[in-house]
Amino acid sequence: SRPRWIMLAGPPLLAAIAAVPGLAGGTGLRTGATSLEPAHAMAACAPAEADSPRPGRGRTAAPGTWWRTESLLDATGTLDGWVLQVGAPDASTSELRIPAASTVTGPAGGRIVVASEPVIAGDLSIVRIVDAAAGCATEIRIADRVARRAVADPGGDGALVHLLETGTRGDLGVWRVGVDGQIAGQLIEPLPRSLREAVGMDGAWVTDLRLDADGGRLAVQSCDPEVCVTRILNLTSGAIAVLDAEGQGPIVGFSGRQLVTWGACPGMPCPVLAWNTAEGSARTLAPAAAGAALSGDGQTLAVLLPGPDGGRELVAIDVRSGAASPAGTAGADDAPLSGAAGSIAGLETSGSTVAIGHAGVVPAPRVLRDDSATSVPPDPEVQP
């Protein structure tokens, strides 16, 4: 049903059931490993030396880092778990089996984060920070809490984790958790009842976590099948902005100071909106798209639109100006990968490159514009 689908995936995943290439044209980035290479079992990362640089600090982008998942079914056809495969340029493919109740975010800075709920009562939640280039994972074991979703801590070597209460699964908010499993401090409180009632939400069915490109802001979005509300935390100052305007759907990503989301709609295709988070107002970037994702620099939105003769086209839209230009045709199963809640593949990109998914293989990058021939003025929202 539609409510069940939105709870698990959200509109962006309606167009992308798995991960990777298919669009005509150059790739722009090397993925370095393919699904045809034999994968080796993922090892545990060696503990960092006390005087070595913390891996989360000053970490730069690692374009070409990727992940994808394949479902594991039991004898009755029920989902029993996932095989997570990861890779990076000039690195071999590694894989890890994770429980069915797991979420994956990233890549960002070459790191992929997996949050897995306890398999049986009494087990611990585990958050794994995967180093794709090294083919290893650091396990963070969390006691007395359910880890529902997590992203890599941009200022350290741990994670920012959405936690639930064991037993009741009540919302506990978002917390900073160290690699030793110690819960260091709360970043965002549970979604207040007053805010839920103000937007007409009975309860949050899915919570998404998104960092901006600089790792300075964290968006925490709560959605039910009809309504979404987003709180945006400045990780330096602690200030929180609330985006609760009507018409907001699941997050596509940050574009500078703007937040790009799907519009609230009953099914695909859906509009794609750019929100001024200070004013709570939105502009329509695409009135009806079947898939959407932002380029690595956040300046360009790739959307799937109907093409001639029943085909589909990829269109590149400048987020600030709204100007659109064709970016090639798309195969029947091709879809931009936005990293939305429920994603089963991801690819780290940079510049004007966007990640494209297609069932069964490694995500592929696609260049949307010629940066060498285009001069983009500064974002007016951050001009002095």
N, C-alpha and C positions, 0 to 999 in steps of 0.2 A: 504494500500500500504506500501511498505518497507519504503519510506521516512516518511510517517505518523507515522509508528510504532517506528522508531528510534527517531523521535522527541519526542514522548511521553515516551518511555521507554529505548531505547538503547538495544544492543544485549544481555546483561545479563538477561533481562526480557523475552526474547523469550522463555526461558525454564521454567520460574516460573510465572504462572498467579496469584497465591495467596500464602498463607503461611501455610506450615508446615509439621509435621513429616512423616516418612515412611521408613527410612532406617533401615535395620536390625542391631542389636547390641545395646550396652549400650549407654545411653544418656550422662553420665558424669556430667550433671548439672540438677538441678531441675528447672522446670519452675514455680512451685508453684500454678499455676492456669490453668484451662483448659477452652476451649470454651463451655463446658457443664455447667459451673457455671453461675448462673444469674448475669448479670452485673448491677452495679448501676451507676446512672448519675454522671458524673465527676463534682466535686465541684471546686470553686475558691480557690487557695492556700491563706492562711493567709499572710498578709504582713510581711516581715522579720523585726525583731527588729533592730533598728539602731546600737546597740552594739553587735549584734549576728554575727557569722561568715558568710561571704558571701557564698551562696550555690555553686557558681561556682569555688571557690578557694580550691585547695587541694582536689578536689573531686576524689574519687577512683572508680574503676570499680565496677559495680553491675551486675555480671553475672546472667543470668536468667531473666532479665528484657526484656519484649517483647511488641510488638504491632502488630496489624493486622487491615485491613480495609475490609469492605463489601460495595458494591455499592448500592446506592439507585436510583431507576429508577422512572420516572414519568409515567403517563398514556400512553404516546406515546412511552415509552421505551427509552427515553433520560436520560442520566446520570444527576441526580438532586443533588447528594451529596454523602458523604461517612459516614459510621458509623465507627469511630475509637475506637477500644478496646485496652486497655493496662493492663498489669499485671506484677507482680514481685513475687519472692519466698515469701511465707507466707503472701501475700497480695491478697485481693479480686480483681476481674476484674471490671474495670470502663470503661465507654464509653462516647463518645462525638460525636455529629453530626457536620460535617465540610462541607464547600462548595465543589462543584465539582472541582473548580480551587484551589486545595490545594496540597502542597507537604509535605512529612513527612521524617525526618531524625533521625538517632540514632537507638537504644538507645546508649548513652555514659554517663557513670557515673550515670546511672539510670534515665537520662533525655531523653525525646523524644521531638523533636521540630517540630511544625506544622506552615507552612506559608500559609495563605489564602488570596487570592485576594479579592477585594471588590465584593460583589454579585451584587449590582446595583450602577450606577453612583452616586457619592457623599458619598458612604460608605468609611470607612477606611479599609486599610489592617490590618490584625491581625496576629501577631506571638504569638503562645502559647508555653510556656515551660512547659511540662507535667512532673510531679513527679510521676512515675508509682507506687512506693511503697506507697505513701500517697494518690494516686488516685485523684490528684488535678492538676489544671493548672493555670499558671500565664499568663495573657493576656498582650501583648504589642501592643498598638494601634499606627499605623504609619500614619500620615497625609501627604497628597500631594505626596505620593509615592506608587508604587505597590511593595509589598513584594513577590518575586517569589520563593525564596528558602532560607533556613536559617539553621544554626547549632548553638548549644549552645556555648556561649563564654567560652573558657577554662580558662580564667583569671577573670571571673566575673559572675554576675547573669543575664546578658542580652544575646544577640545573635549577631552573625555575619550574615548579611542579604544581599542577592543579590537584589538590588532595580532597578526598572524600572520607567521611566517617565510616569506619567498618560497621557492618551490620545494617545500619539505616541508610547508608550511602548519602547522608546529608552533606551539602556543600560546605567545605572548610576554607575555601578561598585558594589563593596562589601563594606559595611559599618558596623561599630560597633554601635549597638543600645542598649540603656539601658532599664531597665524595665519600666521606665517612658515614653518611646517612644521617648526620645531625641536621635537624630542621632549624636553620639559623634565624629566620624571621619571616613574618607575614608581609607580603607585598600588596595584595588585594584581598579585602574581606569577602566573605560570601555575598552573593548577589542579594542586596537588601530587599526585603519584602515590599517596602514602599515603592522601590523602583520597578519591581515586577508588576505590581498592581497598576502603576502609572502607565505602563506600556501595554497592559492587558495580557500579561504572560502568566499562565497558571504555574509553570515551573520550567526550569531550564532542562532541555532534553540533551543538548550537546554544548560543550564549552570549547572554544578554539583559542589558542595562544599564538600570537604573531609578534615578532620583533621587527622593527624597521631596519633598514640597511646598515645603519651605524650602531645598532644595538643600544640606542639611547631611550627608546620608547617601547613599551609592551602593550599590545592590544589584547584585552580579555573580552571575548564576545560570547554572550549567552543567547541561545536560540531555542524556541519551541517550533513546531511545524509552521507557525504563521508569523511570528514576531522575533526580531533580534534586537539586542541592546549591547553596546560596546563601551567598555571603560578603558581609557588610554592612560597608562601610567608613565610619567617621566621618571626613569630609574635614577636620575641624579638628584632631582629636587623633591621627588615624592608626590608632586602634584598630579591630580587625577582629573581628566576631562571625561565627561559622560556624553556619549552620542546615543540619544534615545528617540530620534525623529522617526516618524512613521515612514514606512516604505523600505526599510533597511533589511537586506538579506545577508547571507554568509559572506565572510571576508574573502576578497581576492588578494589584497596586499596593500602595503604602504607605497605611496608615490610622493616622495618628499614629505610635506606637511599634510598632505591629503590621504584619506583612507578610501580605497576602492573596494566596493562591495557589489554583490549581486543585488538586484531589486527584489523585494518580496513579491513572489508570484506563484501561482498554483502548479506550474510545470514548465518544462523547457519548450521553446526558447524563453529566456528571461532578459530584462534590461540589465545593463551594467552601469553603476553610478559612481561618481567621484564626490566625496563628502568633504566640505570645509568643516573640520572638526571643531573649530572655534565658534562658528556660527550655527552649526547643525543643519546647514543647507546642502543640497545635492545638485549636481549637474548630471544629465544623462549622456554617457559616452557612447553607448550602443543601445538602441531601443529593443533589440531582440537578438540575443546571441545563444549559440548552443555550446559554447566553451569559451573560457577567458583565462588569461594569465598575464602577469606583468614581466617585462624584461628585467634583466639583472640590475640595471640602474633605476628601475621603477619609473622611467620616463615614458615608456611606450607600452600600450596595452594591446595584446594580440587576442582577437576574437574570431570565432567561427561563425560565418554567416551563410545562408543559402546561396548557392551559385547557379549558373546556367545548367539546363538539362538535368536538374535534380541533384547536381553535385554540391560540394561545399567549398568555400573559399576562406583563406586566412586573411584577415585585414588588420593592419597596424594602425593604431590610433594614438596620436600624441595626447597625453593626459591633460597637459596644460592648455593647449589650443583647441583640442578636439578635432584637429585635422586628421583625415583618414586616407590611407593609401593601400593598394593591394599588396599582399605579401605571398601570393601563390595559391595554388589549389591544395586541397586536403583530401586524403584518402578517407574511406568510409569509417575507419575506426580511429583516425587521428584526433587528438585533442590537446590543447595547451594544458600544462600542469601547473596549478596555482598553489599547491601545498595545502589545500583545504583539509579540514577535519574529515577523516575517512579516506584520504589519499592512500593509494597502494604503490606509489612510485614517486620519485623525486630526482631532480638534477640541479646542481648548483650552477648558475650562470652569472655572467657579468656583462656590463655595457648594454648594448642593444639586443642581446641574445635572449631568447625565450626557450623554455623547456617544452618539448612536444612528446606526448605519450602515444603508444600503440601497443596493443595486447601482445604480451609474451616476450618482449625483448627489452634491451636497455634504452632508457630515455635518450632522446636525441636533441641537440641544440639547433636553433634556427635563428639566423641573423635577420632582424626586422628592418634595420636602416643602415645606411652607409655613414658611420660617424666621421670618417675622414672628409666627407663632402658636406657635412651639416654642422652648423654652429648653432647651439641651443643657448638662448639667453638665460641668465640666472632666474630661479624661481622668484617671482615678485613677492611671495610671502616671506622670503628670508633675505631680501635686499636690505642693506643698511639704510 
